[in-house]
Amino acid sequence: MDYRDIPAFVARLRECDAIAAMALEFAILTAARSGEVYGARWSEIDLEARVWTVPAGRMKAGREHRVPLSERALAILENFHDAMTCDLVCPSPRGGRPLSHVAMAKVLQRLQIYGATPHGFRSSFRDWAGNETHFPREIAEAALAHSVGNAVEAAYRRSDALEKRRALVEAWANYCELEAGSNVVKLARPRS
C-alpha cells in the first residue's frame, strides 16, 4: 500500500473490532513481520522500558531484535493485556493458540483492500521513512531488522540505536494517526 494511504487505512482498521485488526495495526506501527507479531509473548514485552524484544529464533536473520514501542503501540498492547488469557500477546479467539498465519490477510480482504499484503506494510514504512523524513538510512533499515553495511562495518557497530529508532517509530505512529486531509489548513477568504 502506498504510504500516503496508510492514515486513512489505519482509521478504517480501527473501526474493526477484531484481534487480527489490532494485530495488523501493531505490525504496521512496529514495522514487524506478521510472524513476529503472531508469536509475540508477554514475556518479551517490557512495558516500562517500552520495548518488545523478539528472540533470535523468531527473527529472519536469527538475531534478537529490540523493537521500540510508540505510544499507540502501547495502547494496543493495553487492549490485548486487558483480555489476556495466556502468554501470547494476540491469541486466537479460540484461545491459547496464536492467530492463524492468514488472519491479517483476511482483515485486508474483509476491508476490500486488494493488492496489499501484511508484509508489504514494511515497504510502506520504508518508503515513508526515505521519502518524508530525515532519519538516516541505517536507522530505517535497523527498524526493519535488516543488516546494514558490510561485515567490517557490522563488526564495529555494536549498538542497535534504540533511541534513534524510538524517535523514528513515534514519528511513524504520528503519521499513521493523521486522518485523511487533516494536514490541510483552510484559509479565510480575503474580504473585498
Rosetta constraint file for C-alpha pairs under 8 A:
AtomPair CA 1 CA 5 HARMONIC 6.80 0.50
AtomPair CA 1 CA 6 HARMONIC 7.23 0.50
AtomPair CA 1 CA 115 HARMONIC 7.41 0.50
AtomPair CA 1 CA 116 HARMONIC 5.32 0.50
AtomPair CA 1 CA 117 HARMONIC 7.89 0.50
AtomPair CA 1 CA 120 HARMONIC 6.82 0.50
AtomPair CA 1 CA 121 HARMONIC 6.63 0.50
AtomPair CA 1 CA 124 HARMONIC 6.23 0.50
AtomPair CA 2 CA 6 HARMONIC 7.02 0.50
AtomPair CA 2 CA 124 HARMONIC 5.97 0.50
AtomPair CA 3 CA 124 HARMONIC 4.76 0.50
AtomPair CA 3 CA 125 HARMONIC 6.75 0.50
AtomPair CA 3 CA 127 HARMONIC 6.91 0.50
AtomPair CA 3 CA 128 HARMONIC 5.92 0.50
AtomPair CA 5 CA 9 HARMONIC 6.24 0.50
AtomPair CA 6 CA 10 HARMONIC 5.94 0.50
AtomPair CA 6 CA 176 HARMONIC 6.11 0.50
AtomPair CA 7 CA 11 HARMONIC 6.30 0.50
AtomPair CA 7 CA 175 HARMONIC 6.89 0.50
AtomPair CA 7 CA 176 HARMONIC 4.43 0.50
AtomPair CA 7 CA 177 HARMONIC 5.88 0.50
AtomPair CA 7 CA 178 HARMONIC 5.47 0.50
AtomPair CA 7 CA 179 HARMONIC 5.81 0.50
AtomPair CA 7 CA 180 HARMONIC 6.31 0.50
AtomPair CA 8 CA 12 HARMONIC 6.45 0.50
AtomPair CA 8 CA 178 HARMONIC 7.69 0.50
AtomPair CA 8 CA 179 HARMONIC 5.87 0.50
AtomPair CA 8 CA 180 HARMONIC 5.32 0.50
AtomPair CA 9 CA 13 HARMONIC 6.07 0.50
AtomPair CA 10 CA 14 HARMONIC 6.17 0.50
AtomPair CA 10 CA 25 HARMONIC 6.93 0.50
AtomPair CA 10 CA 176 HARMONIC 6.65 0.50
AtomPair CA 10 CA 177 HARMONIC 7.48 0.50
AtomPair CA 11 CA 15 HARMONIC 6.89 0.50
AtomPair CA 11 CA 177 HARMONIC 7.68 0.50
AtomPair CA 11 CA 179 HARMONIC 6.96 0.50
AtomPair CA 12 CA 16 HARMONIC 7.25 0.50
AtomPair CA 13 CA 21 HARMONIC 6.12 0.50
AtomPair CA 13 CA 22 HARMONIC 7.76 0.50
AtomPair CA 13 CA 25 HARMONIC 7.30 0.50
AtomPair CA 14 CA 21 HARMONIC 7.31 0.50
AtomPair CA 14 CA 22 HARMONIC 7.39 0.50
AtomPair CA 16 CA 21 HARMONIC 6.27 0.50
AtomPair CA 17 CA 21 HARMONIC 7.20 0.50
AtomPair CA 18 CA 22 HARMONIC 6.59 0.50
AtomPair CA 19 CA 23 HARMONIC 6.04 0.50
AtomPair CA 19 CA 90 HARMONIC 6.54 0.50
AtomPair CA 19 CA 91 HARMONIC 7.86 0.50
AtomPair CA 19 CA 92 HARMONIC 7.77 0.50
AtomPair CA 19 CA 93 HARMONIC 7.61 0.50
AtomPair CA 20 CA 24 HARMONIC 6.06 0.50
AtomPair CA 20 CA 90 HARMONIC 7.79 0.50
AtomPair CA 20 CA 99 HARMONIC 7.32 0.50
AtomPair CA 20 CA 103 HARMONIC 5.71 0.50
AtomPair CA 20 CA 104 HARMONIC 5.57 0.50
AtomPair CA 20 CA 107 HARMONIC 6.80 0.50
AtomPair CA 21 CA 25 HARMONIC 6.31 0.50
AtomPair CA 21 CA 104 HARMONIC 6.71 0.50
AtomPair CA 21 CA 107 HARMONIC 6.17 0.50
AtomPair CA 22 CA 26 HARMONIC 6.11 0.50
AtomPair CA 22 CA 76 HARMONIC 6.71 0.50
AtomPair CA 23 CA 27 HARMONIC 6.13 0.50
AtomPair CA 23 CA 37 HARMONIC 6.93 0.50
AtomPair CA 23 CA 38 HARMONIC 7.79 0.50
AtomPair CA 23 CA 90 HARMONIC 6.67 0.50
AtomPair CA 23 CA 104 HARMONIC 7.35 0.50
AtomPair CA 24 CA 28 HARMONIC 6.17 0.50
AtomPair CA 24 CA 34 HARMONIC 7.75 0.50
AtomPair CA 24 CA 104 HARMONIC 5.69 0.50
AtomPair CA 24 CA 118 HARMONIC 7.13 0.50
AtomPair CA 25 CA 29 HARMONIC 6.13 0.50
AtomPair CA 26 CA 30 HARMONIC 6.10 0.50
AtomPair CA 26 CA 37 HARMONIC 7.79 0.50
AtomPair CA 26 CA 73 HARMONIC 5.79 0.50
AtomPair CA 26 CA 76 HARMONIC 6.88 0.50
AtomPair CA 27 CA 31 HARMONIC 5.64 0.50
AtomPair CA 27 CA 32 HARMONIC 5.06 0.50
AtomPair CA 27 CA 33 HARMONIC 6.74 0.50
AtomPair CA 27 CA 34 HARMONIC 6.42 0.50
AtomPair CA 27 CA 37 HARMONIC 6.37 0.50
AtomPair CA 27 CA 118 HARMONIC 7.96 0.50
AtomPair CA 28 CA 32 HARMONIC 6.91 0.50
AtomPair CA 28 CA 121 HARMONIC 5.93 0.50
AtomPair CA 28 CA 122 HARMONIC 7.02 0.50
AtomPair CA 28 CA 125 HARMONIC 7.75 0.50
AtomPair CA 29 CA 70 HARMONIC 7.59 0.50
AtomPair CA 29 CA 72 HARMONIC 7.94 0.50
AtomPair CA 29 CA 73 HARMONIC 6.48 0.50
AtomPair CA 29 CA 169 HARMONIC 6.93 0.50
AtomPair CA 29 CA 172 HARMONIC 6.97 0.50
AtomPair CA 29 CA 173 HARMONIC 5.88 0.50
AtomPair CA 29 CA 176 HARMONIC 7.96 0.50
AtomPair CA 30 CA 67 HARMONIC 6.93 0.50
AtomPair CA 30 CA 68 HARMONIC 7.63 0.50
AtomPair CA 30 CA 69 HARMONIC 6.94 0.50
AtomPair CA 30 CA 70 HARMONIC 7.98 0.50
AtomPair CA 30 CA 73 HARMONIC 7.43 0.50
AtomPair CA 30 CA 169 HARMONIC 6.82 0.50
AtomPair CA 31 CA 121 HARMONIC 7.10 0.50
AtomPair CA 31 CA 122 HARMONIC 5.13 0.50
AtomPair CA 31 CA 125 HARMONIC 6.66 0.50
AtomPair CA 31 CA 143 HARMONIC 7.05 0.50
AtomPair CA 31 CA 144 HARMONIC 6.11 0.50
AtomPair CA 32 CA 36 HARMONIC 6.44 0.50
AtomPair CA 32 CA 37 HARMONIC 6.84 0.50
AtomPair CA 32 CA 122 HARMONIC 7.01 0.50
AtomPair CA 32 CA 144 HARMONIC 6.83 0.50
AtomPair CA 33 CA 37 HARMONIC 6.68 0.50
AtomPair CA 33 CA 118 HARMONIC 7.86 0.50
AtomPair CA 33 CA 119 HARMONIC 6.05 0.50
AtomPair CA 33 CA 122 HARMONIC 7.58 0.50
AtomPair CA 34 CA 38 HARMONIC 6.09 0.50
AtomPair CA 34 CA 101 HARMONIC 7.75 0.50
AtomPair CA 34 CA 104 HARMONIC 7.80 0.50
AtomPair CA 34 CA 118 HARMONIC 6.63 0.50
AtomPair CA 34 CA 119 HARMONIC 6.61 0.50
AtomPair CA 35 CA 39 HARMONIC 6.13 0.50
AtomPair CA 35 CA 58 HARMONIC 7.70 0.50
AtomPair CA 35 CA 101 HARMONIC 7.14 0.50
AtomPair CA 36 CA 40 HARMONIC 6.05 0.50
AtomPair CA 36 CA 54 HARMONIC 7.18 0.50
AtomPair CA 36 CA 58 HARMONIC 6.27 0.50
AtomPair CA 36 CA 59 HARMONIC 7.12 0.50
AtomPair CA 37 CA 90 HARMONIC 7.80 0.50
AtomPair CA 38 CA 89 HARMONIC 7.99 0.50
AtomPair CA 38 CA 90 HARMONIC 6.68 0.50
AtomPair CA 38 CA 91 HARMONIC 7.75 0.50
AtomPair CA 38 CA 98 HARMONIC 5.72 0.50
AtomPair CA 38 CA 99 HARMONIC 5.94 0.50
AtomPair CA 38 CA 100 HARMONIC 7.85 0.50
AtomPair CA 38 CA 101 HARMONIC 7.25 0.50
AtomPair CA 39 CA 58 HARMONIC 7.81 0.50
AtomPair CA 39 CA 88 HARMONIC 6.85 0.50
AtomPair CA 39 CA 89 HARMONIC 7.80 0.50
AtomPair CA 39 CA 98 HARMONIC 6.34 0.50
AtomPair CA 40 CA 44 HARMONIC 7.02 0.50
AtomPair CA 40 CA 54 HARMONIC 7.40 0.50
AtomPair CA 40 CA 88 HARMONIC 5.96 0.50
AtomPair CA 40 CA 89 HARMONIC 5.53 0.50
AtomPair CA 40 CA 90 HARMONIC 7.34 0.50
AtomPair CA 41 CA 45 HARMONIC 7.08 0.50
AtomPair CA 41 CA 87 HARMONIC 5.28 0.50
AtomPair CA 41 CA 88 HARMONIC 4.43 0.50
AtomPair CA 41 CA 89 HARMONIC 5.10 0.50
AtomPair CA 42 CA 87 HARMONIC 5.35 0.50
AtomPair CA 42 CA 88 HARMONIC 6.22 0.50
AtomPair CA 42 CA 89 HARMONIC 5.70 0.50
AtomPair CA 43 CA 87 HARMONIC 7.05 0.50
AtomPair CA 44 CA 52 HARMONIC 5.64 0.50
AtomPair CA 44 CA 53 HARMONIC 5.20 0.50
AtomPair CA 44 CA 54 HARMONIC 6.46 0.50
AtomPair CA 44 CA 55 HARMONIC 7.86 0.50
AtomPair CA 45 CA 50 HARMONIC 7.68 0.50
AtomPair CA 45 CA 51 HARMONIC 6.10 0.50
AtomPair CA 45 CA 52 HARMONIC 4.48 0.50
AtomPair CA 45 CA 53 HARMONIC 6.46 0.50
AtomPair CA 46 CA 50 HARMONIC 5.75 0.50
AtomPair CA 46 CA 51 HARMONIC 5.31 0.50
AtomPair CA 46 CA 52 HARMONIC 6.19 0.50
AtomPair CA 47 CA 51 HARMONIC 6.61 0.50
AtomPair CA 47 CA 74 HARMONIC 7.50 0.50
AtomPair CA 50 CA 68 HARMONIC 6.09 0.50
AtomPair CA 50 CA 69 HARMONIC 5.21 0.50
AtomPair CA 50 CA 70 HARMONIC 7.63 0.50
AtomPair CA 50 CA 74 HARMONIC 7.44 0.50
AtomPair CA 51 CA 66 HARMONIC 6.42 0.50
AtomPair CA 51 CA 67 HARMONIC 5.53 0.50
AtomPair CA 51 CA 68 HARMONIC 4.68 0.50
AtomPair CA 51 CA 69 HARMONIC 5.57 0.50
AtomPair CA 52 CA 66 HARMONIC 5.75 0.50
AtomPair CA 52 CA 67 HARMONIC 4.98 0.50
AtomPair CA 52 CA 68 HARMONIC 6.49 0.50
AtomPair CA 52 CA 69 HARMONIC 6.99 0.50
AtomPair CA 53 CA 64 HARMONIC 6.91 0.50
AtomPair CA 53 CA 65 HARMONIC 5.70 0.50
AtomPair CA 53 CA 66 HARMONIC 4.37 0.50
AtomPair CA 53 CA 67 HARMONIC 6.10 0.50
AtomPair CA 54 CA 58 HARMONIC 6.78 0.50
AtomPair CA 54 CA 59 HARMONIC 7.05 0.50
AtomPair CA 54 CA 64 HARMONIC 5.73 0.50
AtomPair CA 54 CA 65 HARMONIC 5.19 0.50
AtomPair CA 54 CA 66 HARMONIC 6.27 0.50
AtomPair CA 54 CA 67 HARMONIC 7.53 0.50
AtomPair CA 55 CA 59 HARMONIC 6.76 0.50
AtomPair CA 55 CA 63 HARMONIC 7.17 0.50
AtomPair CA 55 CA 64 HARMONIC 4.66 0.50
AtomPair CA 55 CA 65 HARMONIC 6.68 0.50
AtomPair CA 56 CA 61 HARMONIC 7.63 0.50
AtomPair CA 56 CA 62 HARMONIC 4.61 0.50
AtomPair CA 56 CA 63 HARMONIC 4.22 0.50
AtomPair CA 56 CA 64 HARMONIC 4.05 0.50
AtomPair CA 56 CA 65 HARMONIC 7.10 0.50
AtomPair CA 57 CA 62 HARMONIC 5.80 0.50
AtomPair CA 57 CA 63 HARMONIC 7.48 0.50
AtomPair CA 57 CA 64 HARMONIC 7.76 0.50
AtomPair CA 58 CA 62 HARMONIC 7.11 0.50
AtomPair CA 59 CA 63 HARMONIC 6.20 0.50
AtomPair CA 59 CA 64 HARMONIC 6.86 0.50
AtomPair CA 59 CA 65 HARMONIC 7.44 0.50
AtomPair CA 61 CA 145 HARMONIC 7.91 0.50
AtomPair CA 61 CA 146 HARMONIC 7.89 0.50
AtomPair CA 65 CA 145 HARMONIC 6.68 0.50
AtomPair CA 66 CA 160 HARMONIC 7.95 0.50
AtomPair CA 66 CA 162 HARMONIC 7.42 0.50
AtomPair CA 67 CA 143 HARMONIC 7.34 0.50
AtomPair CA 67 CA 162 HARMONIC 7.70 0.50
AtomPair CA 68 CA 162 HARMONIC 6.67 0.50
AtomPair CA 68 CA 163 HARMONIC 7.81 0.50
AtomPair CA 68 CA 165 HARMONIC 6.80 0.50
AtomPair CA 68 CA 166 HARMONIC 5.09 0.50
AtomPair CA 68 CA 169 HARMONIC 7.20 0.50
AtomPair CA 69 CA 73 HARMONIC 5.68 0.50
AtomPair CA 69 CA 74 HARMONIC 6.25 0.50
AtomPair CA 69 CA 166 HARMONIC 6.98 0.50
AtomPair CA 69 CA 169 HARMONIC 7.29 0.50
AtomPair CA 69 CA 170 HARMONIC 7.79 0.50
AtomPair CA 70 CA 74 HARMONIC 6.24 0.50
AtomPair CA 70 CA 166 HARMONIC 7.16 0.50
AtomPair CA 70 CA 169 HARMONIC 6.13 0.50
AtomPair CA 70 CA 170 HARMONIC 4.96 0.50
AtomPair CA 70 CA 173 HARMONIC 6.59 0.50
AtomPair CA 71 CA 75 HARMONIC 6.30 0.50
AtomPair CA 71 CA 170 HARMONIC 7.22 0.50
AtomPair CA 71 CA 173 HARMONIC 7.93 0.50
AtomPair CA 72 CA 76 HARMONIC 6.34 0.50
AtomPair CA 72 CA 173 HARMONIC 6.71 0.50
AtomPair CA 73 CA 77 HARMONIC 6.29 0.50
AtomPair CA 74 CA 78 HARMONIC 6.20 0.50
AtomPair CA 75 CA 79 HARMONIC 6.49 0.50
AtomPair CA 76 CA 80 HARMONIC 6.42 0.50
AtomPair CA 77 CA 81 HARMONIC 5.91 0.50
AtomPair CA 77 CA 89 HARMONIC 7.55 0.50
AtomPair CA 78 CA 82 HARMONIC 6.14 0.50
AtomPair CA 79 CA 83 HARMONIC 6.79 0.50
AtomPair CA 80 CA 84 HARMONIC 6.08 0.50
AtomPair CA 80 CA 89 HARMONIC 6.34 0.50
AtomPair CA 80 CA 90 HARMONIC 6.48 0.50
AtomPair CA 81 CA 89 HARMONIC 7.32 0.50
AtomPair CA 84 CA 88 HARMONIC 7.98 0.50
AtomPair CA 84 CA 89 HARMONIC 7.37 0.50
AtomPair CA 85 CA 95 HARMONIC 7.31 0.50
AtomPair CA 85 CA 96 HARMONIC 7.24 0.50
AtomPair CA 86 CA 91 HARMONIC 7.66 0.50
AtomPair CA 86 CA 96 HARMONIC 6.06 0.50
AtomPair CA 88 CA 96 HARMONIC 7.44 0.50
AtomPair CA 88 CA 97 HARMONIC 7.54 0.50
AtomPair CA 88 CA 98 HARMONIC 6.76 0.50
AtomPair CA 90 CA 98 HARMONIC 6.76 0.50
AtomPair CA 90 CA 99 HARMONIC 6.83 0.50
AtomPair CA 91 CA 95 HARMONIC 6.06 0.50
AtomPair CA 91 CA 96 HARMONIC 6.14 0.50
AtomPair CA 91 CA 97 HARMONIC 5.53 0.50
AtomPair CA 91 CA 98 HARMONIC 4.62 0.50
AtomPair CA 91 CA 99 HARMONIC 5.43 0.50
AtomPair CA 92 CA 96 HARMONIC 6.83 0.50
AtomPair CA 92 CA 97 HARMONIC 5.54 0.50
AtomPair CA 92 CA 98 HARMONIC 5.28 0.50
AtomPair CA 92 CA 99 HARMONIC 4.29 0.50
AtomPair CA 92 CA 100 HARMONIC 7.13 0.50
AtomPair CA 93 CA 99 HARMONIC 7.75 0.50
AtomPair CA 99 CA 103 HARMONIC 6.32 0.50
AtomPair CA 102 CA 106 HARMONIC 6.18 0.50
AtomPair CA 103 CA 107 HARMONIC 6.49 0.50
AtomPair CA 104 CA 108 HARMONIC 6.63 0.50
AtomPair CA 104 CA 118 HARMONIC 6.35 0.50
AtomPair CA 105 CA 109 HARMONIC 6.35 0.50
AtomPair CA 105 CA 117 HARMONIC 6.39 0.50
AtomPair CA 105 CA 118 HARMONIC 6.24 0.50
AtomPair CA 106 CA 110 HARMONIC 6.11 0.50
AtomPair CA 107 CA 111 HARMONIC 6.25 0.50
AtomPair CA 108 CA 112 HARMONIC 6.14 0.50
AtomPair CA 108 CA 113 HARMONIC 5.11 0.50
AtomPair CA 108 CA 114 HARMONIC 7.33 0.50
AtomPair CA 108 CA 116 HARMONIC 7.64 0.50
AtomPair CA 108 CA 117 HARMONIC 7.63 0.50
AtomPair CA 109 CA 113 HARMONIC 5.82 0.50
AtomPair CA 109 CA 114 HARMONIC 7.05 0.50
AtomPair CA 116 CA 120 HARMONIC 6.30 0.50
AtomPair CA 116 CA 121 HARMONIC 7.88 0.50
AtomPair CA 117 CA 121 HARMONIC 7.02 0.50
AtomPair CA 118 CA 122 HARMONIC 8.00 0.50
AtomPair CA 119 CA 123 HARMONIC 7.64 0.50
AtomPair CA 120 CA 124 HARMONIC 6.50 0.50
AtomPair CA 121 CA 125 HARMONIC 6.15 0.50
AtomPair CA 122 CA 126 HARMONIC 6.26 0.50
AtomPair CA 122 CA 144 HARMONIC 7.23 0.50
AtomPair CA 123 CA 127 HARMONIC 6.05 0.50
AtomPair CA 124 CA 128 HARMONIC 6.15 0.50
AtomPair CA 125 CA 129 HARMONIC 6.13 0.50
AtomPair CA 125 CA 172 HARMONIC 7.52 0.50
AtomPair CA 126 CA 130 HARMONIC 6.09 0.50
AtomPair CA 126 CA 140 HARMONIC 6.59 0.50
AtomPair CA 126 CA 141 HARMONIC 7.76 0.50
AtomPair CA 127 CA 131 HARMONIC 5.86 0.50
AtomPair CA 128 CA 132 HARMONIC 5.37 0.50
AtomPair CA 128 CA 133 HARMONIC 7.20 0.50
AtomPair CA 129 CA 133 HARMONIC 5.23 0.50
AtomPair CA 129 CA 134 HARMONIC 7.60 0.50
AtomPair CA 129 CA 135 HARMONIC 6.89 0.50
AtomPair CA 129 CA 140 HARMONIC 6.53 0.50
AtomPair CA 129 CA 172 HARMONIC 7.96 0.50
AtomPair CA 130 CA 134 HARMONIC 7.53 0.50
AtomPair CA 130 CA 135 HARMONIC 7.70 0.50
AtomPair CA 130 CA 137 HARMONIC 7.14 0.50
AtomPair CA 130 CA 140 HARMONIC 7.88 0.50
AtomPair CA 135 CA 139 HARMONIC 6.58 0.50
AtomPair CA 135 CA 140 HARMONIC 7.00 0.50
AtomPair CA 135 CA 168 HARMONIC 7.09 0.50
AtomPair CA 136 CA 140 HARMONIC 6.72 0.50
AtomPair CA 137 CA 141 HARMONIC 6.18 0.50
AtomPair CA 138 CA 142 HARMONIC 5.92 0.50
AtomPair CA 138 CA 148 HARMONIC 6.21 0.50
AtomPair CA 139 CA 143 HARMONIC 6.20 0.50
AtomPair CA 139 CA 161 HARMONIC 7.19 0.50
AtomPair CA 139 CA 164 HARMONIC 6.98 0.50
AtomPair CA 139 CA 165 HARMONIC 6.07 0.50
AtomPair CA 139 CA 168 HARMONIC 7.94 0.50
AtomPair CA 140 CA 144 HARMONIC 6.62 0.50
AtomPair CA 140 CA 165 HARMONIC 7.41 0.50
AtomPair CA 140 CA 168 HARMONIC 7.59 0.50
AtomPair CA 141 CA 145 HARMONIC 6.39 0.50
AtomPair CA 141 CA 146 HARMONIC 5.27 0.50
AtomPair CA 141 CA 147 HARMONIC 7.24 0.50
AtomPair CA 141 CA 148 HARMONIC 6.82 0.50
AtomPair CA 142 CA 146 HARMONIC 5.52 0.50
AtomPair CA 142 CA 147 HARMONIC 7.00 0.50
AtomPair CA 142 CA 148 HARMONIC 7.28 0.50
AtomPair CA 142 CA 160 HARMONIC 7.21 0.50
AtomPair CA 142 CA 161 HARMONIC 7.99 0.50
AtomPair CA 142 CA 165 HARMONIC 7.63 0.50
AtomPair CA 143 CA 165 HARMONIC 6.14 0.50
AtomPair CA 147 CA 154 HARMONIC 7.96 0.50
AtomPair CA 148 CA 154 HARMONIC 7.13 0.50
AtomPair CA 149 CA 153 HARMONIC 5.73 0.50
AtomPair CA 149 CA 154 HARMONIC 6.42 0.50
AtomPair CA 150 CA 154 HARMONIC 6.22 0.50
AtomPair CA 151 CA 155 HARMONIC 6.10 0.50
AtomPair CA 152 CA 156 HARMONIC 6.61 0.50
AtomPair CA 153 CA 157 HARMONIC 6.21 0.50
AtomPair CA 154 CA 158 HARMONIC 7.38 0.50
AtomPair CA 161 CA 165 HARMONIC 6.16 0.50
AtomPair CA 162 CA 166 HARMONIC 5.97 0.50
AtomPair CA 163 CA 167 HARMONIC 6.42 0.50
AtomPair CA 164 CA 168 HARMONIC 6.43 0.50
AtomPair CA 165 CA 169 HARMONIC 6.17 0.50
AtomPair CA 166 CA 170 HARMONIC 6.13 0.50
AtomPair CA 167 CA 171 HARMONIC 6.17 0.50
AtomPair CA 168 CA 172 HARMONIC 6.21 0.50
AtomPair CA 169 CA 173 HARMONIC 6.04 0.50
AtomPair CA 170 CA 174 HARMONIC 6.14 0.50
AtomPair CA 171 CA 175 HARMONIC 6.17 0.50
AtomPair CA 172 CA 176 HARMONIC 6.15 0.50
AtomPair CA 173 CA 177 HARMONIC 6.16 0.50
AtomPair CA 174 CA 178 HARMONIC 6.85 0.50
AtomPair CA 178 CA 182 HARMONIC 6.21 0.50
AtomPair CA 178 CA 183 HARMONIC 7.53 0.50
